[in-house]
């Protein structure tokens, strides 16, 4: 298929620059088969069935956006994948001014050496000193908001809270699992009262999720790897739930990608600990999930390809056209959708 098949008109004003307050007051578009209806996130308990299980990602976003100097040159770095105790793979701005062996000073006593540069334009950085890299990033880093937001306003202190889910436990993501940003304690209480279960796994979302698809055909696009883990007890519980006929609803494309990476051909979810670069496009046979809660994605993006694989390209284009016309807010701080294939 062509990348152009996944294009649609999205006015810039539809991209949300701040989240809804309170978080669970965001709008929710239900797409069930070919039917489309308007709701709020607070309606989720009534839109799901007792016995359904929501699967969340408990990754925690680190302040992975750095601004530094190499001599007179300004260098920006967005970390996207850990490769060792002190090594991170990063996308660099002004990358031509940083060569292997160079040191980049990020301020606040934080510096890193360029170890190598890859064909995709990324660089491997080695952070100096003995302090844990997490502490260095807390001093010198900023929250890595998507470029579609960061290019239109400054990143500020409120983003440190706004860009974390209430499930955030495992540090290592450089992008939030944004579908879960809508969940609040009162919503979780209402879901529990309805008999809707909850499980968690970990996928450290990488900055590659923001990269545009530059090839003309989707088969030519290469996904960046992300690290994820599903431990054995969680895998056993998920399999038992599915055997009992309960639906697994992934909260976010990150949880979905990890579940599908861990599932075998028979739909059995295996324990998983490692990298995944799964790329889900129309024609993909879903094995592990029965539905998806996700935000609204950008035109021509790998995530719009994923939701089109789940529901169908024509239905998703109709749903997104409705969302644009009805004033839904798109992307990381935007509204949500509940996708239930028939």
Secondary structure, DSSP 8 states (H G I E B T S, - for coil): -BGGGG-----GGGB-SS--SSGGGSEEEEEETTEEEEEEGGGHHHHS-TT-EEEEE-EEE---EEEEEETTEEEEEEEEEE-SSSEEEEEEETGGG--TT-EEEEETTEEEEEEEE-TTSEEEEEE-SSS-HHHHHHHH-B----HHHHTTS---THHHHHTS-TT--EEEESS--GGGGG--HHHHHHHHHTT-EEEEEEE---GGGG----SSBGGG-----EEEEE-HHHHHHHHHHHHTT--EEEESHHHHHHHHHHB-TTS-B--EEEEE-----TT----S-SEEEEE---TT-HHHHHHHHHH-HHHHHHHHHHHHHTT--BSTTS-EEEEE--
